[in-house]
Every structure is written in structure tokens, then in C-alpha cells.
Amino acid sequence: MTRPRKAPKPRFLALFVLVLASATLHAHARDAHAEPTADDARRARVALTVGDRRVTVGELEDRLAAIPPYQLGTFGASREAIARAYVDQVLVRDLVLAAGAEQRGLDKQLPTSQLLSRALSSATLRKAHTGYASAAAVPMEDVRKYYDDNRAKFDTPERINLWRILCKTREEAASVLEAARREPTIPKWNELAREHSLDKATNLRGGNLAFVGPDGVSNEAGVKVEPGLVKAAQTVKDGELVPQIVPEGSAFAVVWRRGSVPATKRTVEESSAQIRALLFNERRESSEKKLIDDLRAKNVKEVNAGLLGIVELRPYDAGLGTPRAPAGSVPAASRDR
């Protein structure tokens, strides 16, 4: 009876993917120097060879530079001891395991091949991002231009929290206003809104329109009212009822000013950090999109959308999210023993 082949363990797969991805990037992403220096020649010397893989002095230095100082101290007390221990304990082990994985063809099998592609794609983006300076490098003239083009984002007018009961006739609105004056409480107002307001989107919440700007636009998505309501509310203080009925289209509104947010005005200097971060992210995302679009145009040869309809997915147990093992299969835990 043939014994089932053991599936590669996740930890080993991840290690292999990282090592192979790192080696591939070093092979394809070396920086070109117009005039090599003595230090370039020093860094280019091969410090370690394992199978077909060569690790240069420069690559070893870059690996060590990424390790926190406190962790480096566990490898030794001197520079030479640290380098030697890191090569013996980490680098040789990783490369030997990676070579073994390649000899077994694990790099061509799922899920390793998928993880490898994922690691390479992530590394490509990281490499592309290294060409960008920090947000602080965005020129001030760019900041000023964005500020001037988007003043509404930095100069915000006063916004008033309006509660409004919309009535069909002026007479009905007058009776609602009188009732609210006699008993100016939230429970009474909510009762009046439920009974009288034509605005069924807000009548169950006391006609609360949220915070409305001078143009009648609320900070609640999809809510906009006549600017006249805001003008009327500007004549009273927070917490006061507007003393007159306010026409709104063919209906009539009773308005209660519940609160307000004062106008704000931020200078370009006060907004510069926010604008720089925004422009930095926009430009990096734009460059990333261009890179992907260029690579897609160059490398994607064919996508057979018709075949996507015949793709089968493994069944999942309802509510558990765990793949259901095919009939007669050996559990992974049993195979690894």
C-alpha cells in the first residue's frame, strides 16, 4: 500500500517562499551604478554559496541591517562573531531548506507557488515605494495650490442642528408651534413630530435634520432642506424655537434650533501636514496603479472568462467556515504523524 505523501507544513512553506522571493529579487533588482566604487566592489564579493545561490557581502549587510540591535546582540559580542553566527544559524539553514524545497519541486506546487507569487508581488510594490520621499518632501507650492483649489475643505461655515416638523397647512403649523411653546420638552416635540410631520424620513426621530449648513445641506447623507430654514434659525439662539412659521416648498415648517457648530477657518500653514500626507498618498497610489497597468498590458496575454463559469469550489460546512474533507481522505494531522 502506498503511503500518502506528506503535505509541506505551513511554517516551512512560508520560510521557503520568503527565501526564494528574496533570492529572486536580489537576482533581478540590483541597482545599476554608472561608476562602480571600491565599496561597490567590496559589497559585490560573494560571502556564501549554497547550491546555485550566492550571497554577497552587500546582501549580508542589508539582511543584518534589518535586524533590531537587541536581537543582533544574541548572535555574539563582536561584528565578526555576529556575522558568522548569523550565517551559520540562519542564512545557511534557510538556503539549504530552500534548495531542498526546489529539488522536491515545492515551488511549482500549490499553495507554495501561490504564496511565492504573492511574496514577489508585495516585494515589487515595496521596491516601487522606496523611490518616494516622505510626505514632508512635497513642495509647499503644491500644498498651496491644493489649499486654494479646495478651500471648502478648510473653511467651514457655521452648521446648525435643526429639528423640524413639516406641516401641510400654515394653520396646522401654527397649532404645532403653539403646543411646542406651551411644553418645550423633547418628549412633547417627538410626539408632535410623529403626529404632524409630513417628512416620514425624520418624523420618528423628532424631525432631526442633523447639522445643516447655509446651503441647506446636512452632514447626514441624503438630507437637504430649503436654505430658508437655516436663515430663520440664525435669528435665534441654541435651544430656542424659531418664533415664526417657515415656508418650505408647498408646506410649512416649525423649526427648533437645538445646537450649532461654529465656523472654522484653517490657514494653509495649519493644514500643510494634512495636505502633504494626502498628496503623498495620492501620488504613490497613482504611481502604483501605473506600474500595475503597465505590467498588466505587457504580461497578461489571455483571460478566458468563459471558463470561469465552470470553476468548482470546495464545499464548506455551514457556519463553520472549515473545508469539508473529501470522502476517504486522511486528515492532515494523521498524515503528519
C-alpha positions as a printed NumPy array, in Angstrom:
array([[  0.   ,   0.   ,   0.   ],
       [  1.435,   3.342,  -0.996],
       [  1.82 ,   5.701,   1.894],
       [  0.249,   9.138,   1.294],
       [  2.818,  11.834,   0.613],
       [  3.159,  14.277,   3.457],
       [  1.9  ,  17.764,   2.796],
       [  4.513,  20.506,   3.41 ],
       [  3.978,  22.206,   6.749],
       [  2.756,  25.848,   6.631],
       [  5.769,  27.17 ,   8.567],
       [  8.204,  25.519,   6.181],
       [  6.249,  26.763,   3.17 ],
       [  6.338,  30.335,   4.454],
       [ 10.1  ,  30.083,   5.068],
       [ 10.712,  28.715,   1.598],
       [  8.582,  31.404,  -0.018],
       [ 10.407,  34.213,   1.772],
       [ 13.869,  32.845,   0.979],
       [ 13.061,  32.161,  -2.671],
       [ 11.383,  35.535,  -3.109],
       [ 14.349,  37.307,  -1.55 ],
       [ 16.788,  35.469,  -3.792],
       [ 14.747,  36.227,  -6.91 ],
       [ 14.575,  39.923,  -6.08 ],
       [ 18.323,  40.094,  -5.499],
       [ 18.844,  38.45 ,  -8.859],
       [ 16.596,  40.884, -10.746],
       [ 16.664,  44.149,  -8.818],
       [ 20.349,  45.071,  -8.449],
       [ 20.941,  48.78 ,  -8.656],
       [ 22.986,  49.844, -11.649],
       [ 25.95 ,  52.143, -10.916],
       [ 27.442,  54.164, -13.712],
       [ 30.831,  54.247, -11.973],
       [ 31.442,  51.381,  -9.504],
       [ 33.33 ,  52.419,  -6.389],
       [ 35.687,  50.47 ,  -4.185],
       [ 32.85 ,  49.919,  -1.739],
       [ 30.674,  48.564,  -4.56 ],
       [ 33.383,  46.03 ,  -5.353],
       [ 33.642,  45.061,  -1.676],
       [ 29.888,  44.571,  -1.377],
       [ 29.794,  42.547,  -4.6  ],
       [ 32.178,  39.863,  -3.262],
       [ 30.485,  36.515,  -2.652],
       [ 30.393,  35.623,   1.042],
       [ 28.375,  32.396,   0.816],
       [ 27.451,  29.876,  -1.872],
       [ 24.778,  27.237,  -1.342],
       [ 23.975,  25.212,  -4.438],
       [ 23.205,  27.738,  -7.176],
       [ 22.672,  30.578,  -4.719],
       [ 25.288,  33.181,  -3.942],
       [ 25.025,  35.717,  -1.141],
       [ 27.238,  38.78 ,  -1.478],
       [ 28.764,  40.836,   1.307],
       [ 26.331,  43.637,   0.475],
       [ 23.297,  41.347,   0.693],
       [ 24.51 ,  40.008,   4.022],
       [ 24.967,  43.579,   5.311],
       [ 21.463,  44.511,   4.186],
       [ 19.989,  41.492,   5.972],
       [ 21.844,  42.307,   9.189],
       [ 20.825,  45.976,   8.962],
       [ 17.165,  44.964,   9.104],
       [ 17.619,  43.134,  12.429],
       [ 16.981,  45.177,  15.625],
       [ 20.172,  45.843,  17.658],
       [ 18.882,  43.955,  20.707],
       [ 18.378,  40.865,  18.54 ],
       [ 21.767,  41.196,  16.874],
       [ 23.34 ,  41.036,  20.331],
       [ 22.122,  37.45 ,  20.725],
       [ 24.43 ,  36.339,  17.91 ],
       [ 27.671,  37.498,  19.502],
       [ 29.675,  40.299,  21.084],
       [ 31.715,  41.417,  18.063],
       [ 30.925,  42.318,  14.494],
       [ 32.696,  39.248,  13.132],
       [ 31.008,  36.942,  15.668],
       [ 27.587,  38.323,  14.808],
       [ 28.123,  37.886,  11.063],
       [ 29.5  ,  34.368,  11.466],
       [ 26.703,  33.22 ,  13.801],
       [ 24.016,  34.727,  11.584],
       [ 25.4  ,  32.935,   8.528],
       [ 25.748,  29.6  ,  10.36 ],
       [ 22.481,  29.684,  12.326],
       [ 20.136,  31.485,   9.95 ],
       [ 21.321,  32.034,   6.414],
       [ 22.8  ,  28.601,   5.674],
       [ 19.786,  26.878,   7.232],
       [ 17.331,  28.951,   5.204],
       [ 19.151,  28.453,   1.911],
       [ 19.629,  24.72 ,   2.461],
       [ 15.912,  24.316,   3.168],
       [ 15.055,  26.433,   0.138],
       [ 17.338,  24.295,  -2.043],
       [ 15.663,  21.166,  -0.693],
       [ 12.255,  22.615,  -1.461],
       [ 13.272,  23.379,  -5.031],
       [ 14.692,  19.86 ,  -5.509],
       [ 11.308,  18.487,  -4.43 ],
       [  9.513,  20.849,  -6.776],
       [  7.598,  22.548,  -3.981],
       [  7.93 ,  25.909,  -5.718],
       [  5.754,  24.545,  -8.534],
       [  3.019,  23.194,  -6.255],
       [  0.083,  24.888,  -4.594],
       [ -0.09 ,  26.587,  -2.178],
       [  3.653,  27.351,  -2.293],
       [  3.62 ,  28.664,  -5.852],
       [  0.72 ,  30.972,  -4.971],
       [  2.466,  32.205,  -1.81 ],
       [  5.639,  32.78 ,  -3.799],
       [  3.802,  34.884,  -6.388],
       [  2.162,  36.834,  -3.572],
       [  5.502,  37.496,  -1.888],
       [  7.062,  38.657,  -5.141],
       [  4.135,  40.96 ,  -5.938],
       [  4.308,  42.532,  -2.465],
       [  8.067,  42.94 ,  -2.771],
       [  7.639,  44.619,  -6.172],
       [  5.329,  47.221,  -4.631],
       [  7.68 ,  47.784,  -1.693],
       [ 10.546,  48.297,  -4.119],
       [  8.481,  50.792,  -6.126],
       [  7.587,  52.699,  -2.965],
       [ 11.236,  53.159,  -1.946],
       [ 11.598,  55.729,  -4.721],
       [  9.234,  58.083,  -2.902],
       [ 10.391,  60.553,  -0.349],
       [  8.357,  61.176,   2.763],
       [  5.239,  63.345,   2.816],
       [  7.398,  66.174,   4.193],
       [  9.156,  66.386,   0.803],
       [  6.009,  67.553,  -1.01 ],
       [  6.788,  71.14 ,  -2.163],
       [  4.986,  73.989,  -0.422],
       [  3.798,  75.368,  -3.763],
       [  1.901,  72.105,  -4.328],
       [  0.401,  72.423,  -0.864],
       [ -0.758,  75.985,  -1.553],
       [ -2.299,  75.013,  -4.886],
       [ -4.286,  72.187,  -3.306],
       [ -5.367,  74.513,  -0.5  ],
       [ -6.578,  77.17 ,  -2.955],
       [ -8.393,  74.597,  -5.096],
       [-10.159,  73.04 ,  -2.099],
       [-10.906,  75.92 ,   0.243],
       [-14.26 ,  74.43 ,   1.227],
       [-12.402,  71.624,   2.98 ],
       [-10.561,  74.044,   5.235],
       [-13.071,  76.905,   5.641],
       [-16.309,  75.509,   7.041],
       [-19.304,  77.782,   7.81 ],
       [-21.438,  77.547,  10.918],
       [-23.638,  74.454,  10.935],
       [-26.889,  74.374,  12.931],
       [-28.616,  71.327,  14.337],
       [-32.227,  71.693,  13.187],
       [-35.279,  69.802,  14.352],
       [-38.175,  70.447,  12.018],
       [-41.847,  69.454,  11.881],
       [-43.194,  69.836,   8.354],
       [-46.944,  70.554,   8.212],
       [-49.373,  70.57 ,   5.296],
       [-51.005,  73.926,   6.114],
       [-49.967,  77.12 ,   7.854],
       [-52.81 ,  76.688,  10.342],
       [-51.635,  73.241,  11.34 ],
       [-48.07 ,  74.534,  11.703],
       [-49.296,  77.4  ,  13.907],
       [-51.079,  74.943,  16.234],
       [-47.944,  72.761,  16.427],
       [-45.776,  75.799,  17.236],
       [-48.181,  76.89 ,  19.96 ],
       [-48.173,  73.402,  21.5  ],
       [-44.372,  73.312,  21.441],
       [-44.196,  76.738,  23.138],
       [-46.528,  75.603,  25.91 ],
       [-44.487,  72.474,  26.597],
       [-40.949,  72.912,  25.224],
       [-39.712,  69.384,  26.017],
       [-38.186,  66.706,  23.819],
       [-40.918,  64.113,  24.561],
       [-43.651,  66.596,  23.577],
       [-41.771,  67.624,  20.431],
       [-41.28 ,  63.977,  19.429],
       [-44.99 ,  63.374,  19.9  ],
       [-45.864,  66.359,  17.709],
       [-43.412,  65.236,  15.022],
       [-44.884,  61.732,  14.89 ],
       [-48.431,  63.086,  14.619],
       [-47.967,  66.005,  12.224],
       [-44.732,  65.9  ,  10.205],
       [-45.05 ,  65.159,   6.511],
       [-41.392,  64.151,   6.382],
       [-41.695,  60.436,   7.079],
       [-37.922,  60.001,   6.865],
       [-37.43 ,  62.055,  10.038],
       [-40.748,  62.171,  11.894],
       [-39.898,  59.17 ,  14.078],
       [-36.715,  60.847,  15.287],
       [-38.239,  64.193,  16.168],
       [-37.589,  65.727,  12.754],
       [-33.847,  65.808,  13.47 ],
       [-32.107,  67.041,  10.311],
       [-28.639,  66.816,  11.907],
       [-26.212,  69.727,  11.341],
       [-27.201,  71.845,   8.353],
       [-25.026,  74.393,   6.55 ],
       [-26.133,  77.704,   4.983],
       [-26.834,  75.912,   1.692],
       [-29.328,  73.591,   3.381],
       [-27.105,  70.518,   3.065],
       [-26.917,  68.35 ,   6.174],
       [-23.944,  66.364,   7.37 ],
       [-26.248,  63.35 ,   7.239],
       [-26.058,  61.745,   3.818],
       [-29.013,  62.454,   1.549],
       [-30.59 ,  65.167,   3.714],
       [-31.086,  68.632,   2.204],
       [-33.651,  71.318,   3.083],
       [-34.581,  74.836,   1.994],
       [-31.826,  77.333,   2.917],
       [-34.611,  79.493,   4.34 ],
       [-34.831,  77.159,   7.335],
       [-31.196,  77.894,   8.172],
       [-31.694,  81.654,   7.772],
       [-34.664,  81.536,  10.107],
       [-32.698,  79.51 ,  12.676],
       [-29.855,  82.04 ,  12.565],
       [-32.176,  84.617,  14.179],
       [-32.443,  82.629,  17.437],
       [-30.03 ,  81.077,  19.925],
       [-29.258,  77.417,  20.517],
       [-32.167,  75.719,  22.27 ],
       [-34.795,  78.253,  21.087],
       [-37.802,  77.755,  18.834],
       [-37.991,  79.868,  15.69 ],
       [-40.927,  82.204,  16.533],
       [-42.445,  82.232,  13.023],
       [-43.67 ,  79.58 ,  10.618],
       [-41.128,  78.962,   7.842],
       [-42.45 ,  78.177,   4.321],
       [-40.757,  75.126,   2.775],
       [-41.934,  74.388,  -0.747],
       [-45.696,  73.944,  -0.627],
       [-45.568,  73.015,   3.077],
       [-44.845,  74.901,   6.322],
       [-42.157,  74.159,   8.883],
       [-41.893,  74.553,  12.645],
       [-38.181,  74.786,  13.49 ],
       [-36.28 ,  74.174,  16.725],
       [-32.614,  75.188,  16.857],
       [-31.059,  72.52 ,  19.062],
       [-27.374,  73.385,  18.793],
       [-24.609,  74.529,  16.475],
       [-21.016,  74.06 ,  15.411],
       [-19.117,  77.33 ,  14.938],
       [-17.464,  78.254,  11.682],
       [-13.833,  77.27 ,  11.312],
       [-11.065,  78.645,   9.146],
       [ -7.732,  76.874,   8.856],
       [ -4.727,  78.566,   7.265],
       [ -2.539,  76.838,   4.714],
       [  0.174,  76.529,   7.355],
       [ -2.215,  74.796,   9.765],
       [ -3.346,  72.45 ,   7.008],
       [  0.043,  71.753,   5.421],
       [  0.74 ,  68.46 ,   7.224],
       [ -2.671,  67.068,   6.274],
       [ -2.332,  68.219,   2.653],
       [  1.199,  66.829,   2.322],
       [  0.061,  63.432,   3.604],
       [ -2.888,  63.445,   1.213],
       [ -0.805,  64.419,  -1.827],
       [  1.901,  61.925,  -0.893],
       [ -0.617,  59.071,  -0.728],
       [ -2.354,  60.161,  -3.93 ],
       [  0.911,  60.284,  -5.881],
       [  2.138,  56.98 ,  -4.524],
       [ -1.167,  55.278,  -5.338],
       [ -1.145,  56.817,  -8.812],
       [  2.375,  55.557,  -9.461],
       [  1.426,  52.116,  -8.119],
       [ -1.602,  51.995, -10.427],
       [  0.53 ,  52.994, -13.417],
       [  3.058,  50.269, -12.606],
       [  0.326,  47.63 , -12.384],
       [ -1.372,  48.861, -15.565],
       [  1.939,  48.79 , -17.467],
       [  2.782,  45.304, -16.213],
       [ -0.741,  44.105, -16.992],
       [ -0.533,  45.412, -20.569],
       [  2.87 ,  43.804, -21.009],
       [  2.295,  40.42 , -19.398],
       [ -1.401,  39.5  , -19.384],
       [ -1.884,  37.552, -22.6  ],
       [ -5.29 ,  35.971, -22.197],
       [ -8.131,  35.73 , -19.678],
       [-10.666,  33.106, -20.685],
       [-13.716,  34.459, -18.861],
       [-15.883,  31.703, -20.278],
       [-14.012,  29.076, -18.273],
       [-14.623,  30.903, -15.01 ],
       [-18.193,  29.646, -15.076],
       [-17.086,  26.014, -14.765],
       [-14.743,  26.585, -11.811],
       [-15.762,  24.431,  -8.852],
       [-15.24 ,  25.451,  -5.23 ],
       [-14.821,  23.025,  -2.385],
       [-17.945,  22.721,  -0.199],
       [-17.86 ,  24.341,   3.241],
       [-19.656,  23.285,   6.406],
       [-22.425,  25.791,   7.112],
       [-21.454,  28.202,   9.858],
       [-18.015,  26.662,  10.468],
       [-16.011,  28.008,   7.567],
       [-13.906,  24.81 ,   7.547],
       [-13.298,  22.854,   4.312],
       [-15.158,  19.551,   4.322],
       [-12.694,  16.675,   3.818],
       [-13.331,  14.555,   0.721],
       [-14.692,  11.067,   1.425],
       [-11.965,   8.556,   2.25 ],
       [ -9.233,  11.148,   2.687],
       [ -6.724,  11.02 ,   5.522],
       [ -6.845,  14.005,   7.937],
       [ -3.776,  16.258,   7.704],
       [ -2.996,  15.732,  11.391],
       [ -2.825,  11.955,  10.837],
       [ -0.631,  12.26 ,   7.743],
       [  1.969,  14.351,   9.585],
       [  2.464,  11.826,  12.398]])
